[in-house]
């Protein structure tokens, strides 16, 4: 079974259809099990932010033993060439709001953990093959995705983060926390996000306007990716 995790109801809606949610834990983590042909999926609403995401990932791993965790949903664009509606697949996911540099850790590195969490090689390879198809031409990018417990609306904050992490393609609020849980439990992980807004550029308004578009684009790519993984 593949578990696909998203923070919000809106981000899972394109996959859920008319299925009702079954509550699993503490009124925060809600799951629905869905089978498309012979492809079982576990759809998981984690709640927003790193703590909710990490807790949900741990619960899902312990209770359901998925073969992979795939995080989908919306994100803020960081790279200049990334546009609203594009899909960004995380070659790695890392924190932008962790600082233990005084102990000689890299900026963004949680002490005693890796500096970043690479996407699973096999999942990335499948995503790259899919992205090469005409349907997704020029709409899918591969690069680092940041995670922070902050929505990237403040231009001054965004400017600092861009300077600290010039390689970043996008920023979310859950991905690295799910990746860290997956890393600790030895479960393959991939982060698949669609851009709802451009960081620091009227981001809140753009997010409200484009959340449904971003959710649909990320879910569409995930659905095709899941089919390829199960093939």
C-alpha positions, 0 to 999 in steps of 0.5 A: 500500500502507498500512503499519500499525505496532504495537510488539507482537505482541499489537497486530497479532494481530487483523490477522495471523490465521494468517499467518506473519511474514517477518523484514525487519531485525535480528530487530526489525522484522518484516513480513507483507504481507496483501491483503484483496481489492484492498487491500494492507496491510503489517503491521509490528511495530516493537518497543517505544519511540521508537528502535525505532519510528523505525528501523522506520518509516524501513526501511518507507518506504525499502523499501516506499514506502507511501502512508501510515503508520498507527500502531495499538495500546494507549495510556494514557488522559490525558483525564478522559472517555477510558475503557479500550477507547475509541479515540483518533485523534491529531489531532496526536502530540507528545513529552512527554519532550523539553526544549530550552526553554533554546533557546526551543523549545516543551516537547516539541519536538525542535530544528529539528523541528515542535512536534507532528506533525498527523495527515494531513488526509485520513486524519483526515477519513476517520476522523471520517466513520467515527467518526460511524457508529453502530458507533463512537458514543461510543467514538472520541475525537479529540485529541493523543496524547503519546509518551515512552519511559516507561510512565505508571504513576507518579502523580507523573510523570503529574501533571507531564505532565498539567500540562505537556500539559493538552490530551493525550488519551492517551500511547504509546511510539512514535507521535511517532517514527513521525510524525517519520520520516513527516514527514521523508519526506513520507508521510501519517501517522495515530495510532490507539490504544485505551486499555488503562489510565488513566495513573497509576491501577494502569496496569501491572495494567490494561495486562496485563488490557486489552491484548487488548481495546485491540488488538482495538478499535484493529485493528477501527477501522483495518480499517474505516478502511483499507477507507474509504481504498481505496474 
